[in-house]
Amino acid sequence: MQVIETLAEGLKREIKVIIPAKDMEQRMNERLADVKDKVRINGFRPGKVPTSHVKKMYGKSIMAELVNEIIRDKPSAILSERGEKSATQPEIVMTEDEKEAEKILSAQADLEFTLSYEIIPAIELKSVDGIKVTREVVEVSEDEINEQILKIAESARTFETKKGKAAEGDRVTMDYLGKVDGEAFDGGKDEDAELVIGSNRFIPGFEDQLVGLKAGDEKVITVNFPADYPAANLAGKEATFDITVKEVAAPAASEINDELATKLGVESVEKLKEIVRGQIESQYGNVTRQKVKRQILDQLDALYKFESPSKLVDAEFENIWRQINTDLAQSGKTFADEDTTEEAAREEYRALAERRVRLGLVLSEIGEKAGIEVTEEEMQRSLFAQLQQFPGQEKQILDFFRNTPGAAASLRAPIFEEKVIDKLLAEVSVTDKKVSKEELLADDAEEGETSAKKAAPKKKAAAKAEDAAEGEEAAPKKKAAPKKKAAEGDAE
């Protein structure tokens, strides 16, 4: 077998492989000798079938098997011998000429094929001693815990019918009929609908116009559907709603005590506070984690500069670009609305894709050298978390991960990356800094994107492109109106 390098340009490689016809014929004859002792052909005793007859009957099919085996196994063996790793599955090209193929199967011509691939560049790991990060820490106050408990209590609160006018926080029970251009529209009608004024469940302007109404009142409310409303036939349209108020009820006072805790399924108020504190700390901890992680990635980005495999960058860019265009379509905006152009956006997000691929390779090398592995238990937990996000769709999700090549890698990759970040956090210099929750949650443009610059749509898509290790799915849609967004839930 001859292995000839025909291209070595940057990370691109092209290898020509030639296996002489005599070698292929020898392999075929060895396989035929094995078949001869097993084949059963009428008119011949077992093991006595002439080799020439076996070759005539099975020669080409055996040769086709040999060719498939070589195409399947040789590329990885060749790369291993060369000490190279391919960034993607090597592209294999062989003759498509039927006459040439016939000669190869008849052992009258050499088997030739070409491997084209990009190598993963060799990465020399550098010291992380100079990496310094600031870990922002928020102290959770008793007031914040109580505030959160009262918000949670809203789901269990009771209402008492009142005779007066509806005010902020009151629950209004009503019938309504929505119309656009005088015509009722699908999903715009409901009876005995309950709405707490101030819950912001309905489209902007709707709830405000309920203030001051009392049981028995009728009113026509005029509102405008948002331009980004999910139902395209209603987006941006002016609508009227014929309202009949059937009841106004005021919320019963909520007190943080053991009775409330029991209502919420907890044995005591102290236990409830403990649970809520843990939830708040976890939420802040996730934000802190992302900020610390981004600081590490930024400094790794400065440490490592090398050419990334273009096919990996292309694939990453396509993922980002698809999200960008989805976000633009959903918001009804254009690149011009975001003070940029499609060309400029492509350039900026191409840079982001290159950065993500490069840092991914660096983290992979760090993890590999450190012997970091993802356990089966960790994979199962990640899969279970996916199933919890989409109740009722468990079977489809399981089938997806079982039947889709590479799907399991989408579970493994974020787990592996977080374990590498944990390793780095144990090695770099970390300084804790106490901050307020406002400071921690501040929308910092530089933190919203880690690309060198920004393009459209600036905050939402870039943050997703940079941070999301797993994709986001849209929530199942509910009826169109008059709720603010069809994808939002009804919980009060």
Sequence and secondary structure as in RCSB ss.txt:
>XXXX:A:sequence
MQVIETLAEGLKREIKVIIPAKDMEQRMNERLADVKDKVRINGFRPGKVPTSHVKKMYGKSIMAELVNEIIRDKP
SAILSERGEKSATQPEIVMTEDEKEAEKILSAQADLEFTLSYEIIPAIELKSVDGIKVTREVVEVSEDEINEQIL
KIAESARTFETKKGKAAEGDRVTMDYLGKVDGEAFDGGKDEDAELVIGSNRFIPGFEDQLVGLKAGDEKVITVNF
PADYPAANLAGKEATFDITVKEVAAPAASEINDELATKLGVESVEKLKEIVRGQIESQYGNVTRQKVKRQILDQL
DALYKFESPSKLVDAEFENIWRQINTDLAQSGKTFADEDTTEEAAREEYRALAERRVRLGLVLSEIGEKAGIEVT
EEEMQRSLFAQLQQFPGQEKQILDFFRNTPGAAASLRAPIFEEKVIDKLLAEVSVTDKKVSKEELLADDAEEGET
SAKKAAPKKKAAAKAEDAAEGEEAAPKKKAAPKKKAAEGDAE
>XXXX:A:secstr
 EEEEEEEETTEEEEEEEE HHHHHHHHHHHHHHHHTT   TTS TT S HHHHHHHHHHHHHHHHHHHHHHHHH
HHHHHHHT  BSS  EEEE   HHHHHHHHTTSS EEEEEEEEB         TT EEEEEE    HHHHHHHHH
HHHTTT  EEE SS   TT EEEEEEEEEETTEEEEEEEEEEEEEETTS  B TTTGGGGTT  TT EEEEEEE 
 TT SSTTTTT EEEEEEEEEEEEEE     SHHHHHHTT S HHHHHHHHHHHHHHHHHHHHHHHHHHHHHHHH
HHH      HHHHHHHHHHHHHHHHHHHHHHT  TGGGTS HHHHHHHHHHHHHHHHHHHHHHHHHHHHTT    
HHHHHHHHHHHHHHSTT HHHHHHHHHHSTTHHHHHHHHHHHHHHHHHHHTTSEEEEEE  HHHHH   HHHH  
SSS  SSHHHHHHHHHH SS          SSBS TTS    
